[in-house]
Amino acid sequence: MNIASNNQLEGLNSKELAKARRKEGRLFFNLSLPSLITILIVVFIPVFWLSSLSFFDRAGDFSWENYDRIFQSQLYIKTFIVTLKISFITLFFCILLGYPLCYWLSQLPNRLASILMIFVLLPFWTSILVRTYAWLVILQRNGIINDTLISIGWIDEPLQLAHNLTGSIIGMVHILLPFFILPLFASMRSIDNNFIRAAISLGSTPRGAFWQVFFKMSLPGFFAGTVLVFVLALGTYVTPALLGGGKIQMLAQRIDSTIMLYSNWGAASALGVVLLILAFAVIWIFNRAFGIDKLFMR
Amino acid sequence: MSNTDNENHKSLPIGIKSLSKSYGDVYALENVSLDIKAGEFITLLGPSGSGKTTLLMTIAGFCSPDQGSIYFGQQEMTMTPPHMRGLGMVFQNYALFPFMSVAENVGYPLRVRGMTDSDQKTKIEAALEMVQLGGYGERRIHQLSGGQKQRVALARAMVFEPKIILMDEPLSALDKKLREHMQIELKALHQKLEATIVYVTHDQREALTMSDRIAVINNGRLVQVDAPKALYDNPNDLFVADFIGESVLLQLENSIKGLTLRGKPLKMTNPQPKGGEPHCLVIRPELLVMSNSKDDSLNDLSGIVNASVYQGESVLVMVDLGENTMISVRLPANKSQSSNIIPDVGKPIYLGLHAEDVITVKGRVE
């Protein structure tokens, strides 16, 4: 056998083998085709169509008026500020509650950690609407928390926990916390204990080893959770609508009222486009700030 | 402490006194006492689950014993937290920090000790030179091969000149050729550093190659502590005899005249053990001699060839002695001598054991 002839596609069975490889490639493409078409029809086409609406005025002529309105109206600018503020506060509390919990879970034996993770995922089995109403029951003026605090004499007047910013944030943290915990937990779980032991044996204090090694190695999961929570928070609708008591207007609610009350699709579309750009911008900024692409290199 | 006399600025002796650790009702360590000399290369050898890693982790301070004490030199360390013990440590999977460069990894112990940048730089470069990785400082960890990662882990463990270095199966992830090369290199490095090294492995050949002394551990107990040759030639325990080398144990019979092998008195140069207790003969494949006919000056272990396995440098022949006893003999694979006269399967083979090569161990084969 001449080895060189193998390389020139003239070797034994080379044509048949190449054909078989092509067939396999076609098979995989055909298998993923249904989902590709579905995504095209239900995601890309609607998004492009809806986005394109923002570039036309009510008469159907091309114009920038929808965008002009957003950047000139105090109302819209206030909505953007409130949306960003709520999203950041929600993210802050998700990190505050989620990171220590995740760290604790990641240090537990496998079996126990799996059982406790079920409790983290349990809320997913109930609809967001139901959970939000449940919070209303707990937080309202004569709800469980106020009743209990008054009966044990800690407060005289009921605390204003619902129908405001506080209520919205409590509800949103509850709903978004699992999205922070899941990627972070996976990331922490994959950190070998020997990394921490190595750092400590080399003279680092346990606290130093945690920050210099464990925290740094958990950053990919931390970043994934942060982006997930923040982007989901930007688009939240149900929770601030119910727990905010009409006083909290986030972007998604503004889009809703623009269509429902004024049936102005162009203006609503422009708001949606700005929200989408905002979400991408946040991911980009986080990536730059954390230098995350370097962390993923192993 | 007894070893204070040879304590110096480069190494410390380790004293381990009646250390015990149990998980539930299973002993990971059972009353282990061991004196490690300053500057010694000692290997903790045992099968997996024997407690060797627990012992190492207890010395490092990551595992808290139920009882016992640990001394480094004069100083008791039992209660000292691991980061205050001043040990260098090398882990099985290297545990190099993936987000740091080679130099940052090696400099880590210097950084946590608050050394200035310029001092760090010279020390890092010297440590990398020591492991033949000079100029690799700027590389990322994922750009290194397995052997290079191993060297970086070594450099990191010794850059701050610890008097004791612990190693937990550091070569087990490397392929055979590189592993054997690194064994020699590690041994040379030890001679340069003069630090006390405690090395954990389950690989007996690795232990025999590198160690000044080997501590064999089984079921949480220290079975035998000896120099490699003494351990190989004079195992004092059935477990050691079986675990070290490719041994087959053969039960010896006791008679009035002493120990007998297959009905004949056992010829041995060492004095026969007294007391009439049961003993075993330790048969190592490389100690048996093949001949064309029975040689009455040797202990006779002739039998029928059951199978022969070609292993490159040698041929391993399984020999059936009858009564369900199988031994093996290793014969050189050179064409000029024995390999071409190895009898076929089913044919008799004449094997003998020199009186000088007889190793006996107290105990009964199960």
Interface residues (C-beta under 8 A of the other chain):
Chain A: D192 N194 F195 R197 A198 A199 I200 S201 L202 G203 S204 T205 P206 G208 A209 V213 K216 M217 K294 L295 M297 R298
Chain B: A60 F62 P81 P82 H83 R85 G86 L87 G88 M89 F91 Q92 N93 A95 F97 P98 F99 Y108 P109 V112 R113 R140 I141 H142 R156 A157 F160 L166
